[in-house]
Amino acid sequence: MILHACRAMFRRMEKGQTNSEYCRTMVRDDDIERYYSTLFAPSERQADLWAIYAFNQEVAKTRESVSEPMIGEIRLQWWREALEGITAGTPREHPVVQALAAVPNFTQISFHLQQVIEGRAQDLYGEGDVSFKALKSYSEQTGGTLSKAAGLALAPDASPNTLDGLNASGCAWAMLGIIRALPFQLTDNKEFSVFGELGQSLSGLKKGDIAIRLQPMLDEMTAYVSDQLRLSEKASTEKAARPVMALNSLSRKHLKALKRAGGSPFDMHVHEIGNVRRLLTLFSYHLLRIH
């Protein structure tokens, strides 16, 4: 992990990037929809969101970047200690860590970032029978807590109602992410690790057969996304937190794409909108909530 940190720092130095620019580039390249949502935040707060979302990318890619779970555990432990170091006033020499240390109310959001790490630790093991309850818990840890951290960076005095809305928004986005990632896992011949033993049983099947086997679970997941979006949109949210909540508008678009694909994530790409329409969707969200 020390080597990983050094490589990241050298890449930044080679490009002459600041910590903030490093994070912005990472989020823009790896998480384009969240990146677009940050463009509607006040300019002085955008760097805070880039730092939080870049951190998320760092821990989210753990499973695909290690050869065995133990190495992944070491990587995640490095990030746990990095967050603790920021709180202690001794941030590590890593561009994302340094950017997080510059977030004014980092101490307030650090607990939520630690929860994101705990959620991502589940990615390392594809064993056991994964229940729908487990998927909901995973979505809350990897999505709900992340949205709360981002929302608090914009609105440190956010009300409990706003935090509930942010949590529901993030849960919906994370669950959608699991659904949308299935074709990628199939193309890369990856096991469907998030589904545990059920996912392992899908290895070698054609996508049509996989969709049929997963349909009962997918129906539950889709209904959950819709329910969480309703909860999020019912919440009375502070204006400052809206750039994070704006992901709801994109979640709605993805749900429509899934519906047009007959509920199959393997065909929904045909109905997905492009980047220009994503930006217009976010713009419309903010335009309708200008007051």
Backbone as CSV, one residue per row, in Angstrom:
resi,resn,N_x,N_y,N_z,CA_x,CA_y,CA_z,C_x,C_y,C_z
1,MET,0.819,-1.201,0.000,0.000,0.000,0.000,0.854,1.251,0.000
2,ILE,2.030,1.235,0.622,2.925,2.377,0.559,3.334,2.614,-0.887
3,LEU,3.623,1.508,-1.608,3.980,1.606,-3.019,2.830,2.197,-3.811
4,HIS,1.609,1.766,-3.501,0.420,2.296,-4.179,0.314,3.799,-3.960
5,ALA,0.529,4.248,-2.742,0.437,5.671,-2.422,1.500,6.464,-3.171
6,CYS,2.708,5.920,-3.220,3.794,6.614,-3.918,3.515,6.724,-5.410
7,ARG,3.026,5.652,-6.002,2.722,5.687,-7.430,1.671,6.745,-7.745
8,ALA,0.632,6.802,-6.903,-0.419,7.804,-7.107,0.151,9.210,-7.016
9,MET,1.033,9.430,-6.033,1.618,10.752,-5.854,2.513,11.117,-7.034
10,PHE,3.279,10.150,-7.530,4.156,10.413,-8.664,3.362,10.734,-9.924
11,ARG,2.234,10.025,-10.119,1.390,10.317,-11.284,0.894,11.755,-11.225
12,ARG,0.522,12.187,-10.030,0.041,13.553,-9.873,1.158,14.548,-10.156
13,MET,2.343,14.272,-9.637,3.469,15.194,-9.813,3.883,15.272,-11.275
14,GLU,3.823,14.123,-11.978,4.197,14.100,-13.381,3.264,14.975,-14.212
15,LYS,2.004,14.974,-13.852,1.027,15.757,-14.597,0.920,17.181,-14.080
16,GLY,1.619,17.496,-12.997,1.556,18.818,-12.428,0.210,19.134,-11.811
17,GLN,-0.501,18.121,-11.372,-1.828,18.317,-10.816,-1.775,18.620,-9.326
18,THR,-2.705,19.428,-8.880,-2.910,19.607,-7.451,-3.684,18.408,-6.925
19,ASN,-3.791,18.296,-5.613,-4.576,17.208,-5.027,-6.015,17.248,-5.532
20,SER,-6.580,18.449,-5.571,-7.965,18.612,-6.023,-8.123,18.200,-7.482
21,GLU,-7.174,18.600,-8.320,-7.253,18.242,-9.745,-7.098,16.740,-9.943
22,TYR,-6.254,16.128,-9.126,-6.089,14.675,-9.184,-7.422,13.981,-8.915
23,CYS,-8.104,14.428,-7.851,-9.390,13.836,-7.488,-10.429,14.106,-8.564
24,ARG,-10.444,15.321,-9.061,-11.413,15.661,-10.112,-11.229,14.760,-11.322
25,THR,-9.990,14.560,-11.733,-9.719,13.703,-12.895,-10.170,12.272,-12.638
26,MET,-9.887,11.766,-11.455,-10.289,10.398,-11.120,-11.803,10.233,-11.176
27,VAL,-12.526,11.173,-10.568,-13.986,11.073,-10.542,-14.559,11.236,-11.942
28,ARG,-14.014,12.176,-12.708,-14.495,12.389,-14.074,-14.274,11.145,-14.938
29,ASP,-13.144,10.475,-14.745,-12.820,9.308,-15.571,-13.543,8.041,-15.122
30,ASP,-13.773,7.897,-13.814,-14.278,6.630,-13.281,-15.720,6.673,-12.769
31,ASP,-16.258,7.874,-12.581,-17.596,8.000,-11.985,-18.282,9.225,-12.590
32,ILE,-18.489,9.178,-13.905,-18.882,10.361,-14.659,-20.199,10.962,-14.187
33,GLU,-21.157,10.143,-13.784,-22.451,10.691,-13.394,-22.357,11.463,-12.077
34,ARG,-21.627,10.918,-11.124,-21.418,11.684,-9.900,-20.609,12.950,-10.204
35,TYR,-19.658,12.836,-11.105,-18.874,14.020,-11.467,-19.783,15.116,-12.019
36,TYR,-20.681,14.754,-12.912,-21.604,15.749,-13.458,-22.421,16.410,-12.343
37,SER,-22.828,15.615,-11.364,-23.635,16.180,-10.278,-22.846,17.214,-9.470
38,THR,-21.517,17.041,-9.371,-20.713,17.995,-8.594,-20.636,19.357,-9.272
39,LEU,-20.857,19.414,-10.564,-20.744,20.677,-11.298,-21.842,21.656,-10.909
40,PHE,-22.886,21.168,-10.248,-23.987,22.022,-9.826,-23.842,22.467,-8.369
41,ALA,-22.755,22.053,-7.734,-22.460,22.509,-6.376,-21.736,23.849,-6.447
42,PRO,-21.769,24.640,-5.375,-20.999,25.893,-5.357,-19.532,25.622,-5.683
43,SER,-18.912,26.481,-6.450,-17.545,26.242,-6.905,-16.577,25.992,-5.753
44,GLU,-16.803,26.670,-4.613,-15.893,26.518,-3.486,-16.079,25.192,-2.755
45,ARG,-17.118,24.450,-3.052,-17.388,23.163,-2.398,-17.148,21.975,-3.329
46,GLN,-16.933,22.217,-4.603,-16.776,21.112,-5.549,-15.581,20.233,-5.218
47,ALA,-14.474,20.848,-4.799,-13.279,20.064,-4.476,-13.536,19.090,-3.337
48,ASP,-14.410,19.482,-2.388,-14.740,18.579,-1.286,-15.458,17.334,-1.802
49,LEU,-16.371,17.537,-2.745,-17.087,16.396,-3.331,-16.145,15.520,-4.146
50,TRP,-15.245,16.134,-4.884,-14.296,15.329,-5.668,-13.433,14.473,-4.753
51,ALA,-13.035,15.024,-3.617,-12.215,14.257,-2.671,-12.989,13.057,-2.130
52,ILE,-14.250,13.280,-1.770,-15.081,12.203,-1.214,-15.344,11.130,-2.260
53,TYR,-15.666,11.546,-3.466,-15.970,10.571,-4.511,-14.711,9.865,-5.021
54,ALA,-13.564,10.543,-4.985,-12.307,9.886,-5.360,-11.939,8.833,-4.312
55,PHE,-12.151,9.161,-3.047,-11.956,8.165,-1.985,-12.825,6.940,-2.260
56,ASN,-14.071,7.172,-2.622,-14.973,6.059,-2.916,-14.424,5.192,-4.041
57,GLN,-13.866,5.825,-5.074,-13.289,5.063,-6.178,-12.091,4.238,-5.723
58,GLU,-11.284,4.817,-4.853,-10.107,4.108,-4.359,-10.497,2.814,-3.640
59,VAL,-11.503,2.872,-2.789,-11.878,1.670,-2.038,-12.771,0.749,-2.873
60,ALA,-13.544,1.315,-3.810,-14.444,0.494,-4.617,-13.687,-0.418,-5.577
61,LYS,-12.515,0.018,-6.026,-11.765,-0.789,-7.004,-10.853,-1.817,-6.337
62,THR,-10.982,-1.980,-5.029,-10.086,-2.884,-4.311,-10.161,-4.309,-4.842
63,ARG,-11.379,-4.848,-4.962,-11.513,-6.247,-5.351,-10.915,-6.529,-6.724
64,GLU,-11.130,-5.628,-7.669,-10.651,-5.886,-9.027,-9.155,-5.636,-9.184
65,SER,-8.531,-5.036,-8.169,-7.111,-4.706,-8.289,-6.207,-5.603,-7.444
66,VAL,-6.804,-6.596,-6.756,-5.990,-7.504,-5.947,-6.223,-8.934,-6.390
67,SER,-5.239,-9.780,-6.106,-5.314,-11.176,-6.549,-5.943,-12.097,-5.516
68,GLU,-6.021,-11.654,-4.261,-6.618,-12.486,-3.222,-7.174,-11.604,-2.113
69,PRO,-8.168,-12.108,-1.378,-8.836,-11.296,-0.350,-7.901,-10.685,0.682
70,MET,-6.880,-11.422,1.110,-5.993,-10.904,2.147,-5.304,-9.613,1.706
71,ILE,-4.904,-9.558,0.443,-4.272,-8.337,-0.066,-5.284,-7.196,-0.072
72,GLY,-6.533,-7.535,-0.404,-7.588,-6.534,-0.369,-7.820,-6.010,1.035
73,GLU,-7.764,-6.907,2.021,-7.934,-6.494,3.410,-6.821,-5.519,3.818
74,ILE,-5.613,-5.800,3.360,-4.479,-4.918,3.682,-4.694,-3.541,3.071
75,ARG,-5.182,-3.522,1.852,-5.448,-2.242,1.171,-6.524,-1.445,1.908
76,LEU,-7.601,-2.113,2.280,-8.680,-1.408,2.984,-8.214,-0.932,4.357
77,GLN,-7.376,-1.721,5.020,-6.842,-1.302,6.317,-5.984,-0.051,6.154
78,TRP,-5.276,0.020,5.039,-4.469,1.222,4.759,-5.371,2.456,4.726
79,TRP,-6.543,2.306,4.104,-7.462,3.437,4.011,-8.126,3.748,5.352
80,ARG,-8.406,2.732,6.155,-8.930,2.988,7.497,-7.939,3.848,8.288
81,GLU,-6.687,3.439,8.238,-5.659,4.156,8.980,-5.412,5.538,8.384
82,ALA,-5.595,5.667,7.070,-5.431,6.973,6.437,-6.476,7.960,6.939
83,LEU,-7.723,7.489,7.087,-8.779,8.349,7.608,-8.489,8.736,9.061
84,GLU,-8.022,7.763,9.830,-7.678,8.045,11.227,-6.538,9.057,11.308
85,GLY,-5.614,8.969,10.378,-4.485,9.898,10.355,-4.928,11.325,10.098
86,ILE,-5.928,11.480,9.227,-6.456,12.832,8.968,-7.035,13.412,10.248
87,THR,-7.833,12.622,10.945,-8.441,13.080,12.193,-7.376,13.437,13.223
88,ALA,-6.272,12.680,13.230,-5.190,12.923,14.192,-4.292,14.078,13.771
89,GLY,-4.529,14.617,12.581,-3.711,15.727,12.110,-2.439,15.301,11.422
90,THR,-2.346,14.009,11.048,-1.157,13.494,10.351,-1.567,12.776,9.071
91,PRO,-2.128,13.509,8.100,-2.579,12.875,6.859,-1.422,12.303,6.050
92,ARG,-1.654,11.166,5.444,-0.623,10.508,4.650,-0.395,11.240,3.326
93,GLU,0.808,11.000,2.764,1.183,11.660,1.510,0.571,10.929,0.322
94,HIS,-0.706,11.123,0.159,-1.444,10.555,-0.966,-2.413,11.643,-1.424
95,PRO,-2.534,11.891,-2.716,-3.359,13.011,-3.176,-4.801,12.982,-2.705
96,VAL,-5.416,11.790,-2.635,-6.804,11.720,-2.183,-6.876,11.980,-0.677
97,VAL,-5.930,11.436,0.069,-5.898,11.662,1.514,-5.692,13.145,1.809
98,GLN,-4.776,13.759,1.088,-4.517,15.187,1.292,-5.741,16.024,0.947
99,ALA,-6.456,15.628,-0.104,-7.662,16.361,-0.493,-8.755,16.207,0.555
100,LEU,-8.893,15.014,1.102,-9.873,14.802,2.175,-9.528,15.623,3.405
101,ALA,-8.243,15.723,3.694,-7.814,16.489,4.863,-8.173,17.966,4.732
102,ALA,-8.378,18.426,3.503,-8.724,19.829,3.263,-10.224,20.098,3.366
103,VAL,-11.034,19.037,3.504,-12.479,19.229,3.670,-12.711,19.852,5.047
104,PRO,-13.346,21.019,5.122,-13.461,21.748,6.391,-14.041,20.936,7.544
105,ASN,-15.064,20.160,7.267,-15.702,19.400,8.355,-15.436,17.905,8.214
106,PHE,-14.181,17.561,7.909,-13.842,16.152,7.701,-14.226,15.286,8.890
107,THR,-13.952,15.767,10.108,-14.261,14.975,11.308,-15.728,14.575,11.346
108,GLN,-16.598,15.446,10.863,-18.033,15.184,10.867,-18.411,14.059,9.912
109,ILE,-17.669,13.926,8.811,-18.035,12.938,7.795,-17.193,11.667,7.865
110,SER,-16.145,11.662,8.695,-15.215,10.531,8.688,-15.892,9.207,9.040
111,PHE,-16.861,9.235,9.973,-17.557,8.001,10.347,-18.240,7.386,9.131
112,HIS,-18.868,8.210,8.311,-19.575,7.704,7.133,-18.589,7.108,6.120
113,LEU,-17.417,7.709,5.991,-16.417,7.174,5.073,-15.883,5.832,5.576
114,GLN,-15.748,5.706,6.893,-15.333,4.414,7.459,-16.366,3.340,7.136
115,GLN,-17.634,3.695,7.151,-18.689,2.737,6.836,-18.623,2.293,5.379
116,VAL,-18.220,3.210,4.501,-18.049,2.843,3.090,-16.987,1.755,2.959
117,ILE,-15.905,1.888,3.714,-14.847,0.870,3.687,-15.381,-0.475,4.159
118,GLU,-16.159,-0.461,5.243,-16.706,-1.717,5.766,-17.627,-2.369,4.737
119,GLY,-18.375,-1.566,4.017,-19.236,-2.110,2.972,-18.426,-2.740,1.858
120,ARG,-17.368,-2.070,1.449,-16.539,-2.569,0.352,-15.756,-3.823,0.735
121,ALA,-15.554,-4.030,2.021,-14.871,-5.248,2.464,-15.661,-6.486,2.054
122,GLN,-16.982,-6.328,1.899,-17.814,-7.459,1.498,-17.542,-7.886,0.057
123,ASP,-16.978,-6.976,-0.736,-16.666,-7.306,-2.126,-15.597,-8.388,-2.244
124,LEU,-14.805,-8.540,-1.200,-13.650,-9.431,-1.262,-14.023,-10.896,-1.172
125,TYR,-15.245,-11.173,-0.692,-15.633,-12.559,-0.460,-16.960,-12.855,-1.144
126,GLY,-16.968,-13.829,-2.020,-18.192,-14.204,-2.729,-18.744,-15.517,-2.229
127,GLU,-18.774,-15.678,-0.919,-19.194,-16.948,-0.333,-20.528,-16.799,0.378
128,GLY,-21.199,-17.918,0.535,-22.461,-17.914,1.269,-23.638,-17.515,0.405
129,ASP,-24.812,-17.651,0.957,-26.035,-17.320,0.248,-26.413,-15.876,0.578
130,VAL,-26.379,-15.002,-0.402,-26.664,-13.588,-0.183,-28.165,-13.340,-0.278
131,SER,-28.739,-12.834,0.786,-30.161,-12.541,0.831,-30.416,-11.124,0.332
132,PHE,-31.669,-10.849,0.052,-32.038,-9.500,-0.347,-31.755,-8.525,0.794
133,LYS,-31.934,-8.970,2.024,-31.624,-8.143,3.188,-30.156,-7.749,3.186
134,ALA,-29.287,-8.686,2.817,-27.853,-8.401,2.766,-27.546,-7.384,1.674
135,LEU,-28.236,-7.482,0.549,-28.028,-6.520,-0.531,-28.452,-5.116,-0.103
136,LYS,-29.522,-5.028,0.675,-29.964,-3.725,1.168,-28.924,-3.136,2.118
137,SER,-28.388,-3.980,2.984,-27.364,-3.521,3.915,-26.125,-3.039,3.162
138,TYR,-25.752,-3.786,2.139,-24.597,-3.419,1.313,-24.829,-2.078,0.624
139,SER,-26.037,-1.875,0.115,-26.366,-0.625,-0.570,-26.310,0.560,0.385
140,GLU,-26.734,0.330,1.620,-26.701,1.433,2.587,-25.271,1.785,2.960
141,GLN,-24.433,0.784,3.145,-23.052,1.056,3.530,-22.243,1.679,2.402
142,THR,-22.454,1.217,1.177,-21.647,1.716,0.069,-22.264,2.912,-0.632
143,GLY,-23.570,3.112,-0.488,-24.234,4.215,-1.167,-24.859,5.228,-0.239
144,GLY,-25.645,4.737,0.720,-26.327,5.645,1.641,-25.356,6.462,2.468
145,THR,-24.348,5.807,3.043,-23.386,6.530,3.876,-22.535,7.482,3.047
146,LEU,-22.223,7.092,1.814,-21.443,7.980,0.940,-22.227,9.250,0.627
147,SER,-23.511,9.110,0.327,-24.342,10.279,0.038,-24.485,11.179,1.259
148,LYS,-24.558,10.570,2.438,-24.630,11.388,3.651,-23.332,12.167,3.858
149,ALA,-22.204,11.532,3.597,-20.921,12.227,3.719,-20.845,13.400,2.752
150,ALA,-21.248,13.160,1.502,-21.217,14.223,0.493,-22.189,15.340,0.846
151,GLY,-23.375,14.958,1.328,-24.371,15.949,1.707,-23.905,16.807,2.876
152,LEU,-23.244,16.190,3.840,-22.745,16.929,4.994,-21.597,17.856,4.613
153,ALA,-20.834,17.482,3.598,-19.770,18.370,3.132,-20.355,19.666,2.581
154,LEU,-21.551,19.583,1.989,-22.223,20.760,1.444,-23.088,21.458,2.481
155,ALA,-23.683,20.670,3.364,-24.618,21.213,4.362,-24.280,20.642,5.737
156,PRO,-23.264,21.180,6.417,-22.840,20.634,7.720,-23.942,20.607,8.774
157,ASP,-24.918,21.500,8.638,-26.009,21.557,9.611,-27.270,20.848,9.107
158,ALA,-27.087,19.888,8.211,-28.229,19.175,7.631,-29.098,18.556,8.714
159,SER,-30.398,18.654,8.525,-31.352,18.111,9.490,-31.410,16.588,9.378
160,PRO,-31.911,15.912,10.405,-32.088,14.456,10.325,-32.952,14.050,9.130
161,ASN,-33.942,14.866,8.798,-34.800,14.572,7.662,-34.008,14.604,6.353
162,THR,-33.125,15.595,6.242,-32.274,15.685,5.057,-31.337,14.488,4.970
163,LEU,-30.769,14.102,6.100,-29.860,12.948,6.115,-30.594,11.671,5.717
164,ASP,-31.854,11.537,6.143,-32.655,10.377,5.733,-32.865,10.388,4.218
165,GLY,-33.127,11.577,3.681,-33.318,11.696,2.235,-32.053,11.363,1.471
166,LEU,-30.913,11.837,1.971,-29.628,11.541,1.338,-29.329,10.044,1.390
167,ASN,-29.618,9.438,2.539,-29.381,8.001,2.690,-30.217,7.198,1.696
168,ALA,-31.477,7.541,1.578,-32.357,6.825,0.650,-31.896,7.016,-0.792
169,SER,-31.475,8.233,-1.119,-30.975,8.509,-2.471,-29.747,7.658,-2.788
170,GLY,-28.819,7.595,-1.829,-27.610,6.804,-2.029,-27.874,5.319,-2.096
171,CYS,-28.831,4.841,-1.294,-29.195,3.418,-1.337,-29.764,3.048,-2.709
172,ALA,-30.621,3.913,-3.239,-31.200,3.659,-4.560,-30.113,3.613,-5.614
173,TRP,-29.174,4.557,-5.539,-28.101,4.614,-6.539,-27.198,3.386,-6.457
174,ALA,-26.884,2.955,-5.241,-26.013,1.795,-5.070,-26.681,0.518,-5.560
175,MET,-27.970,0.348,-5.249,-28.669,-0.847,-5.713,-28.769,-0.866,-7.230
176,LEU,-29.016,0.296,-7.812,-29.009,0.385,-9.273,-27.634,0.030,-9.830
177,GLY,-26.600,0.428,-9.109,-25.241,0.120,-9.549,-24.985,-1.368,-9.620
178,ILE,-25.535,-2.114,-8.663,-25.385,-3.568,-8.680,-26.068,-4.143,-9.919
179,ILE,-27.267,-3.653,-10.197,-28.018,-4.133,-11.357,-27.282,-3.806,-12.655
180,ARG,-26.820,-2.574,-12.769,-26.185,-2.127,-14.012,-24.826,-2.783,-14.238
181,ALA,-24.200,-3.273,-13.163,-22.873,-3.873,-13.285,-22.912,-5.316,-13.769
182,LEU,-24.074,-5.931,-13.769,-24.158,-7.344,-14.142,-23.619,-7.631,-15.541
183,PRO,-23.952,-6.849,-16.564,-23.387,-7.129,-17.894,-21.869,-7.023,-17.912
184,PHE,-21.313,-6.095,-17.169,-19.858,-5.944,-17.092,-19.236,-7.190,-16.484
185,GLN,-19.840,-7.701,-15.437,-19.309,-8.898,-14.801,-19.356,-10.088,-15.743
186,LEU,-20.408,-10.180,-16.536,-20.543,-11.277,-17.487,-19.489,-11.174,-18.580
187,THR,-19.302,-9.972,-19.120,-18.335,-9.754,-20.203,-16.924,-10.091,-19.761
188,ASP,-16.604,-9.763,-18.515,-15.261,-10.006,-17.998,-15.102,-11.397,-17.378
189,ASN,-16.143,-12.231,-17.560,-16.109,-13.585,-17.009,-15.877,-13.582,-15.497
190,LYS,-16.407,-12.567,-14.839,-16.287,-12.485,-13.387,-17.424,-13.259,-12.734
191,GLU,-17.182,-13.734,-11.537,-18.270,-14.332,-10.772,-19.177,-13.217,-10.275
192,PHE,-20.443,-13.491,-10.128,-21.377,-12.502,-9.616,-21.259,-12.506,-8.092
193,SER,-20.127,-12.002,-7.602,-19.764,-12.159,-6.200,-20.781,-11.552,-5.246
194,VAL,-21.420,-10.461,-5.661,-22.349,-9.809,-4.752,-23.558,-10.694,-4.443
195,PHE,-23.805,-11.718,-5.291,-24.924,-12.629,-5.071,-24.491,-13.930,-4.392
196,GLY,-23.252,-13.987,-3.924,-22.792,-15.147,-3.178,-22.893,-16.443,-3.970
197,GLU,-23.421,-17.492,-3.329,-23.506,-18.806,-3.966,-24.420,-18.783,-5.183
198,LEU,-25.459,-17.964,-5.141,-26.328,-17.837,-6.300,-25.529,-17.316,-7.484
199,GLY,-24.685,-16.327,-7.238,-23.869,-15.774,-8.314,-22.886,-16.789,-8.870
200,GLN,-22.301,-17.591,-7.988,-21.351,-18.603,-8.441,-22.027,-19.643,-9.335
201,SER,-23.282,-19.907,-9.090,-24.007,-20.905,-9.880,-24.310,-20.419,-11.297
202,LEU,-24.094,-19.132,-11.549,-24.408,-18.572,-12.857,-23.237,-18.654,-13.828
203,SER,-22.076,-19.035,-13.319,-20.883,-19.093,-14.151,-21.083,-20.024,-15.348
204,GLY,-20.797,-19.511,-16.531,-20.889,-20.309,-17.753,-22.241,-20.274,-18.434
205,LEU,-23.252,-19.699,-17.796,-24.574,-19.622,-18.421,-24.647,-18.468,-19.411
206,LYS,-25.555,-18.574,-20.367,-25.786,-17.493,-21.313,-26.548,-16.377,-20.611
207,LYS,-26.438,-15.151,-21.158,-27.033,-14.012,-20.456,-28.546,-14.145,-20.309
208,GLY,-29.199,-14.760,-21.280,-30.640,-14.937,-21.172,-31.010,-15.847,-20.021
209,ASP,-30.234,-16.924,-19.839,-30.485,-17.848,-18.733,-30.162,-17.193,-17.389
210,ILE,-29.119,-16.366,-17.381,-28.754,-15.656,-16.153,-29.876,-14.716,-15.745
211,ALA,-30.411,-13.986,-16.722,-31.500,-13.042,-16.440,-32.714,-13.761,-15.851
212,ILE,-33.022,-14.936,-16.396,-34.165,-15.702,-15.898,-33.922,-16.153,-14.458
213,ARG,-32.712,-16.667,-14.188,-32.389,-17.149,-12.842,-32.418,-16.012,-11.820
214,LEU,-31.993,-14.828,-12.254,-31.901,-13.698,-11.333,-33.180,-12.873,-11.241
215,GLN,-34.143,-13.128,-12.120,-35.299,-12.235,-12.218,-36.042,-12.007,-10.902
216,PRO,-36.306,-13.053,-10.106,-36.990,-12.786,-8.823,-36.221,-11.810,-7.943
217,MET,-34.892,-11.987,-7.876,-34.069,-11.079,-7.085,-34.037,-9.687,-7.721
218,LEU,-33.938,-9.637,-9.051,-33.908,-8.350,-9.742,-35.209,-7.573,-9.540
219,ASP,-36.323,-8.272,-9.520,-37.612,-7.607,-9.287,-37.636,-6.955,-7.903
220,GLU,-37.128,-7.679,-6.906,-37.069,-7.121,-5.545,-36.141,-5.906,-5.503
221,MET,-35.013,-6.012,-6.177,-34.040,-4.925,-6.181,-34.610,-3.682,-6.855
222,THR,-35.305,-3.889,-7.963,-35.890,-2.763,-8.689,-36.978,-2.077,-7.864
223,ALA,-37.809,-2.871,-7.202,-38.849,-2.310,-6.342,-38.217,-1.518,-5.196
224,TYR,-37.126,-2.020,-4.669,-36.414,-1.323,-3.591,-35.906,0.043,-4.064
225,VAL,-35.346,0.080,-5.266,-34.864,1.351,-5.817,-36.002,2.356,-5.902
226,SER,-37.144,1.929,-6.421,-38.305,2.813,-6.539,-38.763,3.309,-5.170
227,ASP,-38.794,2.414,-4.189,-39.216,2.792,-2.840,-38.260,3.809,-2.223
228,GLN,-36.964,3.580,-2.388,-35.977,4.499,-1.831,-36.042,5.869,-2.501
229,LEU,-36.297,5.890,-3.778,-36.432,7.178,-4.475,-37.643,7.947,-3.958
230,ARG,-38.724,7.241,-3.713,-39.909,7.911,-3.166,-39.617,8.482,-1.780
231,LEU,-38.938,7.702,-0.957,-38.584,8.186,0.373,-37.675,9.411,0.292
232,SER,-36.718,9.345,-0.611,-35.779,10.446,-0.755,-36.473,11.718,-1.223
233,GLU,-37.363,11.578,-2.179,-38.023,12.745,-2.754,-39.081,13.332,-1.824
234,LYS,-39.549,12.542,-0.858,-40.505,13.044,0.136,-39.810,13.867,1.217
235,ALA,-38.517,13.638,1.388,-37.780,14.332,2.437,-37.663,15.819,2.112
236,SER,-37.772,16.644,3.128,-37.598,18.086,2.972,-36.106,18.371,3.068
237,THR,-35.481,18.614,1.919,-34.028,18.691,1.858,-33.533,20.129,1.763
238,GLU,-32.502,20.453,2.549,-31.877,21.769,2.438,-31.347,21.991,1.020
239,LYS,-31.459,23.202,0.571,-31.024,23.548,-0.777,-29.557,23.183,-1.009
240,ALA,-28.728,23.360,0.021,-27.293,23.113,-0.123,-26.980,21.666,-0.501
241,ALA,-27.843,20.729,-0.080,-27.579,19.313,-0.328,-28.115,18.823,-1.673
242,ARG,-28.766,19.681,-2.423,-29.414,19.244,-3.661,-28.468,18.652,-4.710
243,PRO,-27.223,19.135,-4.848,-26.338,18.517,-5.842,-26.125,17.018,-5.624
244,VAL,-26.204,16.584,-4.362,-26.076,15.147,-4.078,-27.391,14.435,-4.375
245,MET,-28.493,15.045,-3.963,-29.817,14.461,-4.192,-30.175,14.416,-5.677
246,ALA,-29.509,15.245,-6.481,-29.831,15.310,-7.910,-29.614,13.982,-8.627
247,LEU,-28.831,13.092,-8.006,-28.653,11.766,-8.611,-29.983,11.030,-8.740
248,ASN,-30.990,11.439,-7.955,-32.315,10.823,-8.077,-32.852,10.950,-9.499
249,SER,-32.579,12.077,-10.135,-33.092,12.287,-11.488,-32.462,11.301,-12.466
250,LEU,-31.194,10.979,-12.260,-30.532,9.994,-13.122,-30.986,8.581,-12.775
251,SER,-31.249,8.340,-11.497,-31.773,7.026,-11.102,-33.084,6.750,-11.809
252,ARG,-33.939,7.762,-11.915,-35.214,7.614,-12.612,-34.988,7.249,-14.078
253,LYS,-34.001,7.872,-14.689,-33.700,7.571,-16.095,-33.231,6.123,-16.259
254,HIS,-32.413,5.665,-15.333,-31.920,4.286,-15.412,-33.052,3.282,-15.177
255,LEU,-33.957,3.615,-14.281,-35.115,2.742,-14.054,-35.960,2.628,-15.322
256,LYS,-36.127,3.743,-16.022,-36.888,3.718,-17.278,-36.189,2.851,-18.317
257,ALA,-34.868,2.953,-18.364,-34.106,2.130,-19.306,-34.267,0.653,-18.982
258,LEU,-34.259,0.322,-17.692,-34.433,-1.069,-17.275,-35.829,-1.565,-17.631
259,LYS,-36.827,-0.725,-17.435,-38.202,-1.105,-17.759,-38.353,-1.346,-19.258
260,ARG,-37.775,-0.473,-20.069,-37.855,-0.628,-21.524,-37.133,-1.879,-22.006
261,ALA,-36.163,-2.333,-21.199,-35.421,-3.550,-21.544,-36.106,-4.793,-21.007
262,GLY,-37.352,-4.640,-20.553,-38.090,-5.787,-20.043,-37.588,-6.281,-18.709
263,GLY,-36.912,-5.406,-17.953,-36.402,-5.793,-16.647,-35.053,-6.481,-16.687
264,SER,-34.466,-6.601,-17.876,-33.171,-7.284,-18.000,-32.034,-6.272,-18.071
265,PRO,-31.098,-6.307,-17.119,-29.962,-5.384,-17.161,-29.037,-5.640,-18.342
266,PHE,-29.161,-6.815,-18.950,-28.283,-7.151,-20.066,-28.695,-6.454,-21.359
267,ASP,-29.880,-5.876,-21.375,-30.349,-5.177,-22.576,-30.618,-3.696,-22.323
268,MET,-30.458,-3.230,-21.089,-30.841,-1.857,-20.775,-29.899,-0.822,-21.387
269,HIS,-28.667,-1.230,-21.764,-27.723,-0.273,-22.341,-28.259,0.344,-23.623
270,VAL,-29.114,-0.399,-24.312,-29.689,0.102,-25.568,-30.562,1.327,-25.305
271,HIS,-31.128,1.404,-24.111,-32.071,2.465,-23.775,-31.466,3.544,-22.869
272,GLU,-30.180,3.410,-22.537,-29.540,4.393,-21.664,-29.334,5.716,-22.399
273,ILE,-29.363,6.804,-21.655,-29.150,8.127,-22.252,-27.658,8.445,-22.290
274,GLY,-27.275,9.343,-23.199,-25.884,9.751,-23.327,-25.509,10.840,-22.337
275,ASN,-24.251,11.256,-22.379,-23.758,12.211,-21.394,-24.422,13.585,-21.497
276,VAL,-24.727,14.019,-22.706,-25.370,15.322,-22.859,-26.740,15.312,-22.187
277,ARG,-27.494,14.247,-22.394,-28.820,14.162,-21.773,-28.711,13.974,-20.260
278,ARG,-27.649,13.367,-19.795,-27.450,13.263,-18.353,-27.266,14.657,-17.745
279,LEU,-26.458,15.464,-18.412,-26.253,16.826,-17.929,-27.548,17.628,-17.978
280,LEU,-28.309,17.463,-19.052,-29.586,18.171,-19.172,-30.573,17.709,-18.103
281,THR,-30.527,16.419,-17.787,-31.402,15.884,-16.741,-31.073,16.516,-15.389
282,LEU,-29.792,16.622,-15.081,-29.369,17.245,-13.831,-29.718,18.735,-13.818
283,PHE,-29.535,19.381,-14.962,-29.871,20.800,-15.058,-31.367,21.008,-14.813
284,SER,-32.185,20.164,-15.408,-33.632,20.272,-15.224,-34.025,20.061,-13.778
285,TYR,-33.349,19.123,-13.108,-33.623,18.868,-11.693,-33.419,20.140,-10.884
286,HIS,-32.303,20.804,-11.105,-32.014,22.016,-10.355,-32.902,23.187,-10.773
287,LEU,-33.227,23.242,-12.044,-34.067,24.330,-12.536,-35.449,24.279,-11.893
288,LEU,-35.959,23.077,-11.729,-37.310,22.917,-11.136,-37.296,23.169,-9.627
289,ARG,-36.103,23.184,-9.028,-36.009,23.380,-7.582,-35.157,24.611,-7.266
290,ILE,-35.292,25.639,-8.083,-34.439,26.813,-7.965,-34.707,27.579,-6.684
291,HIS,-35.911,27.475,-6.140,-36.235,28.201,-4.900,-36.237,27.244,-3.712
